[in-house]
Amino acid sequence: MHTLTKAWFWLIALSGGSAVVAMLVGQGMDRRLAGAAIMALALMKSRTILSRYLDLAEAPSLRRGFNLVLSFYFVLLLVLYLAGSARL
């Protein structure tokens, strides 16, 4: 199977995971946990897109830099999200 096809299936699976988490909120799942899970799935999707579709897998130093920035951004957004939802 071609690398892009595998990446596409992975992105579909991660999107499905986000949909499942969103449905679980309707069944009583903690919204903060669900939001954190959906953001983590989005991080994995963005890393897949950068690595496979933009071919950063062929440039490990660039990929590490982008992953570092994305991970920092994820942590920042997660902290802000959890801090904002703590008041609700």
C-alpha positions as CSV (number, residue, x, y, z in Angstrom):
1,M,0.0,0.0,0.0
2,H,1.3,3.5,-0.9
3,T,2.5,5.8,1.9
4,L,-0.1,8.4,1.1
5,T,-2.9,5.9,1.1
6,K,-1.8,4.7,4.6
7,A,-1.6,8.3,5.7
8,W,-5.1,8.9,4.4
9,F,-6.5,5.8,6.2
10,W,-4.7,7.0,9.4
11,L,-6.3,10.5,9.0
12,I,-9.8,8.9,8.5
13,A,-9.2,6.8,11.7
14,L,-8.2,9.8,13.7
15,S,-11.2,11.8,12.5
16,G,-13.4,8.8,13.4
17,G,-11.8,8.8,16.9
18,S,-12.7,12.5,17.3
19,A,-16.3,11.8,16.3
20,V,-16.4,8.9,18.8
21,V,-15.1,11.1,21.6
22,A,-17.6,13.8,20.7
23,M,-20.4,11.3,20.9
24,L,-19.2,10.1,24.3
25,V,-19.7,13.6,25.6
26,G,-23.4,13.2,25.0
27,Q,-23.3,10.0,27.1
28,G,-21.7,11.7,30.1
29,M,-18.0,11.9,29.3
30,D,-16.2,14.7,31.1
31,R,-16.0,17.6,28.6
32,R,-12.5,18.6,29.7
33,L,-11.2,15.1,29.0
34,A,-13.0,15.0,25.7
35,G,-11.6,18.3,24.7
36,A,-8.1,17.2,25.6
37,A,-8.5,14.0,23.7
38,I,-9.8,15.8,20.6
39,M,-6.9,18.2,20.7
40,A,-4.4,15.2,21.0
41,L,-6.0,13.6,18.0
42,A,-5.7,16.9,16.1
43,L,-2.0,17.0,17.0
44,M,-1.5,13.5,15.6
45,K,-3.4,14.4,12.4
46,S,-1.3,17.5,11.9
47,R,1.9,15.5,12.4
48,T,0.7,12.9,9.9
49,I,0.0,15.6,7.3
50,L,3.4,17.3,7.8
51,S,5.3,14.0,7.7
52,R,3.5,12.2,4.8
53,Y,1.7,14.8,2.6
54,L,4.4,17.5,2.9
55,D,7.2,14.9,2.8
56,L,8.9,16.1,6.0
57,A,9.7,12.4,6.7
58,E,12.4,13.0,4.2
59,A,13.8,15.9,6.2
60,P,14.2,14.7,9.8
61,S,15.6,18.0,11.2
62,L,12.7,20.0,9.7
63,R,10.2,17.5,10.9
64,R,11.6,17.6,14.5
65,G,11.4,21.4,14.4
66,F,7.8,21.4,13.2
67,N,6.9,18.7,15.8
68,L,8.5,20.7,18.5
69,V,6.5,23.8,17.6
70,L,3.3,21.8,17.2
71,S,3.8,20.1,20.6
72,F,4.5,23.4,22.3
73,Y,1.4,24.9,20.7
74,F,-0.6,21.8,21.8
75,V,0.5,22.1,25.4
76,L,-0.2,25.8,25.4
77,L,-3.7,25.4,24.1
78,L,-4.3,22.5,26.4
79,V,-3.3,24.5,29.4
80,L,-5.5,27.5,28.3
81,Y,-8.4,25.1,27.6
82,L,-8.2,23.4,31.0
83,A,-7.7,26.7,32.8
84,G,-10.8,28.2,31.0
85,S,-13.0,25.2,31.6
86,A,-12.1,25.0,35.3
87,R,-14.4,27.9,36.0
88,L,-17.4,26.3,34.4
